[in-house]
Amino acid sequence: MQYDIAEPQPSRGSYNSIDDSVILPNAEDETDAKLDSQELMWFHSHFEDCMEMFADLDTVAEYLGQHSGWFCRCALPMKTQPLGNNAYDLLIGRFGAFGYLVEARIGLELVPPDDQGIYRIRTVPIPGYTAPGYEVDFQSTMKLVDLPTEEFCRERGIELSECPTPITGAQWRLDLAVGVQFPKFIRTKSKSLLQKTGDTLLKNIVKQVSRRLSAKTQQDFHRSLGIPFPKQRL
């Protein structure tokens, strides 16, 4: 595999400990392999997490709704460009295995919450861009919930006196599928090996990118509103 993933800080308790030196997988060498008309091979990943905010639900909802002010800066070091009012062109980086590299670039739409308060993020086309040999199906949902303050503080080892505000949890899940059109020299390898390698690579990429984005969003929220984030001891 041609990637080097450093373990990111999770969203829980990461506000004071985000490591900005973490670098997304990025390979320098390009491959000259040509793709043919073979069908895509699909890889899948599922990820769930909860991002805690020390504020009431309405305050968190207002912040999330103003994503034009936080999404691009929280997505760094990934490059982003707005696509209309609710979507973004996101360049994630280059990833690969067995000497074959793919530059991951996707369009994501941040859909406003529906009547049940469910937020969604989904893939959208990037105008004038055709992905070279791959397709991405990104489907994410998120819901804001009130977290019980006393129970939360006890589980995290935080003094109750340090948590005077309500706590809102942004509970989200991601289902991601990536289809890759491999060149012939890759397809000569065992299909089971390709499937296992691709699923593992995708899982690690999703884990790093998702947790890093969550941690930076958590950090940006509290700093922007001047809300202290209690140090978690567990």
C-alpha positions in Angstrom: 0.0 0.0 0.0 1.2 3.5 -0.8 -0.1 5.6 2.1 1.1 6.8 5.4 -1.7 7.5 7.8 -0.9 9.1 11.2 -3.6 8.5 13.9 -5.6 11.7 14.3 -7.0 13.0 17.5 -10.7 12.0 17.8 -13.4 14.6 18.2 -14.0 13.8 21.8 -11.6 15.9 23.9 -9.5 16.9 20.9 -10.1 20.6 21.1 -6.9 21.2 23.0 -4.8 18.5 21.3 -5.2 18.8 17.5 -2.0 17.9 15.8 -1.7 20.2 12.7 1.4 18.3 11.6 -0.7 15.3 10.5 -0.4 15.1 6.8 -3.0 13.4 4.6 -1.6 10.6 2.4 0.1 12.2 -0.6 2.2 10.3 -3.1 4.7 12.3 -5.3 5.1 9.8 -8.1 2.6 9.5 -10.9 1.7 6.3 -12.8 1.5 6.1 -16.5 -0.8 3.2 -16.5 -3.7 3.6 -18.9 -7.2 2.6 -17.9 -9.5 0.6 -20.2 -13.2 0.0 -20.4 -13.3 -2.6 -17.6 -16.1 -2.0 -15.0 -15.4 -0.4 -11.7 -14.4 -2.3 -8.6 -16.2 -1.0 -5.5 -14.9 -0.5 -2.0 -17.0 0.5 1.0 -16.6 2.1 4.4 -19.0 2.9 7.3 -18.1 5.4 10.1 -20.0 6.8 13.1 -19.0 9.4 15.6 -20.3 12.1 17.9 -19.0 15.7 18.1 -19.8 17.3 21.4 -20.4 21.1 21.6 -20.7 23.0 24.9 -23.7 25.0 24.0 -27.5 24.6 23.6 -28.9 22.9 20.5 -30.1 26.1 18.9 -26.7 27.8 19.1 -25.0 24.8 17.5 -27.7 24.6 14.8 -27.1 28.3 13.9 -23.4 27.8 13.7 -23.7 24.7 11.5 -26.1 26.5 9.2 -23.5 29.2 8.4 -21.1 26.7 6.9 -19.7 29.2 4.4 -17.9 30.7 7.4 -16.3 27.5 8.8 -16.3 24.6 6.3 -13.3 25.7 4.1 -11.1 26.7 7.1 -11.9 23.5 9.0 -11.3 21.3 6.0 -7.6 22.4 5.8 -5.1 21.1 4.7 -7.6 19.9 2.1 -8.3 22.4 -0.7 -11.9 23.6 -1.1 -13.9 25.8 -3.4 -17.5 26.8 -3.0 -20.0 25.4 -5.6 -23.1 27.6 -5.2 -24.7 28.2 -1.8 -24.5 24.8 -0.2 -21.9 22.7 -2.0 -18.1 22.5 -2.2 -15.4 21.2 -4.5 -13.1 19.2 -2.1 -9.6 18.0 -3.1 -8.7 15.4 -0.5 -5.3 14.2 -1.8 -3.6 11.3 -3.7 -4.0 7.8 -2.5 -2.9 4.4 -3.8 -1.7 0.9 -3.5 0.4 -1.5 -5.7 1.9 1.5 -7.5 -1.5 2.8 -8.7 -2.5 6.3 -7.5 -5.9 8.1 -7.5 -6.3 11.8 -6.8 -9.5 12.0 -4.7 -11.6 15.0 -5.5 -15.4 15.2 -4.9 -18.2 17.6 -4.8 -20.2 17.6 -1.5 -23.5 19.3 -0.8 -24.4 20.2 2.8 -28.1 19.8 2.8 -30.1 22.0 5.3 -31.9 20.0 8.0 -35.3 18.5 7.2 -38.4 18.5 9.3 -37.0 15.8 11.6 -33.8 17.8 12.1 -31.7 15.5 10.0 -28.7 17.0 8.2 -27.3 15.3 5.1 -24.1 15.6 3.1 -24.1 14.0 -0.3 -22.0 13.9 -3.5 -22.8 16.3 -6.3 -21.2 16.7 -9.7 -18.3 19.2 -10.1 -19.0 21.4 -13.2 -16.5 20.7 -15.9 -14.7 17.9 -14.1 -14.8 14.2 -14.8 -13.1 11.9 -12.2 -10.3 9.9 -13.9 -11.1 6.3 -13.4 -13.2 6.4 -10.2 -16.6 7.2 -8.8 -17.6 8.3 -5.3 -20.9 7.8 -3.5 -20.8 9.8 -0.2 -23.9 9.7 2.0 -23.7 11.2 5.5 -26.5 12.0 8.0 -26.3 14.0 11.2 -28.7 14.8 14.0 -28.3 17.2 17.0 -29.3 15.8 20.4 -29.1 17.1 23.9 -26.6 15.2 26.0 -27.1 14.7 29.8 -24.6 17.0 31.4 -23.9 15.0 34.6 -23.5 11.6 32.9 -21.3 13.1 30.2 -19.0 14.8 32.7 -18.7 11.6 34.8 -17.8 9.5 31.7 -15.2 12.0 30.6 -13.7 12.7 34.0 -14.8 16.4 33.9 -15.7 18.3 37.0 -19.4 19.1 36.9 -18.6 22.7 37.9 -16.6 23.0 34.6 -19.7 22.2 32.5 -22.1 24.9 33.4 -23.7 25.0 29.9 -25.9 22.5 28.1 -24.1 20.0 25.9 -25.2 19.2 22.4 -24.0 16.1 20.5 -23.8 16.1 16.7 -24.3 12.4 16.1 -23.4 11.4 12.5 -22.8 8.5 10.3 -21.2 8.1 7.0 -21.7 5.4 4.3 -19.0 5.8 1.6 -18.6 3.8 -1.6 -15.7 4.3 -4.0 -15.5 2.6 -7.4 -12.1 2.3 -9.1 -11.4 1.4 -12.7 -8.0 -0.4 -12.4 -5.5 -0.8 -15.2 -4.6 -4.2 -16.4 -1.5 -4.7 -14.4 -3.5 -4.3 -11.2 -6.3 -6.6 -12.3 -3.8 -9.5 -12.6 -3.7 -9.6 -8.8 -6.0 -11.6 -6.6 -9.5 -10.0 -6.5 -9.8 -10.9 -2.8 -6.5 -9.2 -2.1 -7.5 -6.1 -4.1 -10.9 -6.0 -2.2 -9.2 -6.3 1.2 -6.5 -3.8 0.5 -9.0 -1.3 -1.0 -11.4 -1.6 1.9 -8.6 -1.2 4.4 -7.2 1.8 2.7 -10.6 3.5 2.4 -11.4 2.8 6.0 -8.2 4.5 7.2 -8.7 7.5 4.9 -12.2 8.0 6.1 -11.2 7.6 9.7 -8.5 10.2 9.4 -10.3 12.7 7.3 -13.6 12.5 9.3 -12.1 12.8 12.7 -9.8 15.6 11.6 -12.7 17.6 10.2 -14.8 16.9 13.3 -12.0 18.0 15.6 -11.3 21.2 13.7 -15.0 22.0 13.5 -15.3 21.4 17.2 -12.4 23.7 17.8 -13.6 26.4 15.5 -17.1 26.4 17.1 -15.8 27.0 20.6 -13.2 29.6 19.6 -15.6 31.5 17.4 -18.2 31.8 20.2 -15.6 32.2 23.0 -16.9 29.1 24.8 -14.3 27.3 27.0 -13.8 23.6 26.3 -13.3 21.6 29.6 -10.2 19.4 29.6 -11.3 15.7 29.5 -9.3 13.5 31.9 -10.4 10.1 30.5 
